[in-house]
Amino acid sequence: MGTVMIFLLTIGAFGAMEGVAWLAHKYVMHGWLWVLHRDHHQKGPEDVLERNDFFFLIFALPGIACLLVGLRGHFNAWFWIGLGISLYGMAYFFVHDVFIHQRIAFLRSSNNTYLKAIRRAHKAHHKHLGKEDGECFGMLWVPLKYFRMYSRRRRPDPKTTKA
C-alpha cells in the first residue's frame, strides 16, 4: 500500500469520525444512552469522573479492533483506518476534555478564533440541560455563526476609528 493511500485512509477515517461523533452524540448520547450522558450536562462541581466517561471506552473499541485486524493483516487498510479513528479519539480528548471543559488547565485564555468558536458552540450545546432541544453536536466542525461572532469582534469599528 502506498504512502498516499495510507494518508488518505487515515485522514478519511479521522474526518469521518466527526460525522460519526455528531450522529452518536445527537441520537445515542441524547437518545437511548442519555442515562450515561446526563451527568455531563447536569454534574456538580465536585464530580471528577462521570458516567459519560464510559463513552471513551465505547468509542475506543472500533479503533482498537481495526488496529488489531490491520496488524494481523500486516498493516493493511484496517490498520490505517483504526489509526484515524484513534487519532480522532485523541483529538476529542484534548479538545473536549482538556480545552473546553478544562479538566486539565490548558489554553484558558487563548485568543484563537477557531478555538473560541469551538468553545462558544459547546457552551451553546450545554445551555440545554435536558436531552431534547440540543444544538452543536459536533466537536471540530461548528456552525459558521460562531466563527463570524469572533471575526466581527476583531475588525475595527468604522464609527470609532479615524480615516
N, C-alpha and C positions, 0 to 999 in steps of 0.2 A: 504494500500500500504506500502510495507516495505522500510526500510531506503536505502537498496542497489538500489532498483528500483527508488526511489526518486533521489538519487545521479546520477544514470545512465541517467535518463531523463534530469536532469538539466545540467550535463556536456555534454551530447549528443547534446542538443539544443544549448549550448554555442559553441561547436565545429562546428556544422552545420552552425552556423551563419557566420563563416569565409568564408565558401563556398558561402553562400547567399550574403554576402557583396562583395566578389570578382565578382560574376556574376552581381550583381546590379551595381557595380562601372564600370565594363567594358561595359556592354550592355545597361544600363539605364542612368547612370550619364554621360558616354561618348557617349551616343546614343541619344535617343529621349528627354531626360531631360537635355541635355547639357546646355540649356538656364539657368537652375538653378545652374549648377556645374561650368560653365565657370569662374565666378569671383573667384573661389577658385584657379584657375591656373593663372589668369591674374589680380589679385587685386592690388590696390595701397597700399602704406604703411599706409595710414590713415584709411583704412577700418577695422572697428571693427566687424561689423556684415556683413554677406554675404548672398546672395540668397541661396547659398549652405547649409546654416544652416537650411533651411526648411527640408532637408533630415532627420534631427534629429526627427522631428515630423512624417514624413512619415514612418520611420523605427521603431519608438516607438509604433505606433498603433497596429501592430500584437502582440507585447509583452503585451501591456495593455489589449487587447482583450482576450488573453489566460489567463492572470491573473484573469480577471473578470469572465470568464467562469469557470475557475478552482475553484475560491472562491464560486461561486454559486453551484458548484458540490462538495462542502465540501473537498477542497484540492485534487481534482482528478488529473490525469496526466497533464491536460491542465495547471494547476497552475504551476507545476514544469517546464514544457516547457516554459511557459511565464517568469518564473524566470530566466531560462538560457538565453533567448533572452534579457531580461532586463540587466542581468549581462554583457552580451557581449556589450550592448549599453554603459554601464558604462565604461567598459574596452576601448571601442573605443574612448570615450570622453577623458579619461585620457591619453591614448597612442597617439592618433592622435592630439587632440586639445591642450592638456596641454604639453605633452612631445615633440612631433615632431614639432608642429607649435608654441610652446611657447606662447600660449595665456595667460598662467599664468606661470611666470618664475619658473621653477622647473626642477631639474636634467639637467641643461645645460651642465655640464662638466662631465657627467657620463663616466666611463671607462669600463662599462659592455659590453662585446662582443655582446650579444643579442640586447641590446638597441642601440648600434652603428649600427648594421646590419639593424635594423628596420628603423632607421633614414636615413641611406645611401640608402636603397631601395626606401624610399619615396622621397628622393631627385631625384633619377633616374626617378621616376614617374613624378615629377614636372618639369623636364627639358623639357618636351613636353608641349608647351603652347596651342596646339590645341587638339581637341577631338580624332584625329587619331594618330596612331603610339605610343600608350601608352605602358607602361610596369609596372610591380609590382603593380597590382591592389588590392592585399591583404593587411592586416594590421598586423596580428600577425604571419602569416606564410610567410616568404620571401624566395626567392631563396638562395640556399646554397652558391652561389658565394659571397654573402655579408658577410656571416659568415667566409668564408675562407679568405676573404680580411683582416679581423681583426685578425684572429688566426695566420696568417703568420707574421703579424707585431709584434706579441707578442713573437714569437720564436727568440732566439738569432741567429744572423747571423754567420754561421760557419767560414766565412772568417775573421771576426773581433774578434772572441773570441778565447782565448788561450786554448789549450787542456790540 
